[in-house]
Amino acid sequence: MRNIELRAKIGSLDQARQTAESIATKRLGAEHQIDTYFNCGGSE
């Protein structure tokens, strides 16, 4: 199984959830993750 993560502007969080749930093959539950950030010398 592969996991994807993306950022996007949305007009409605509820509508986005409904769309995601309608195309999901199964509910996997919550995933715990720890994000790591790196200082890239002023790059954005």
N, C-alpha and C positions, 0 to 999 in steps of 0.2 A: 504494500500500500504506500502511496505517496501523499504527502501533505503539502499544500500550497498556502502561502500567506501573501496578501496584497493589501494595498491601501488605495482607497477610492472615496471620492465624495459621493454621498447619497442624500437623497431628499427625505427619505423615511426609513428609519431603522427597522420599524415593524415590517414594512414591505420587503426590505432586504432580507430579513429573517425568513419571511414566508417564501421568498424565492429560493433561498438556500435550502430550506427544508424540503421544498417541492422537487429539487433535483438531486438531493442526497440519496444514496443507495441504502444507507443505514445510519442511525445515530450512534456516534462513537463516544459521546460524553465530553466532559471537560478535559482539557489537556493542560497540565501544569508545565510552565516553562519559565526559565530565567533568562532575560535578555542581557546581553553583554554589549557594551558600547566602547568604542575605541576612539582616542583622540587622533584625528587624521591631519593635524597641522593646519587647521583653519579651513579645510575643504568642506563643502556642504553637499 
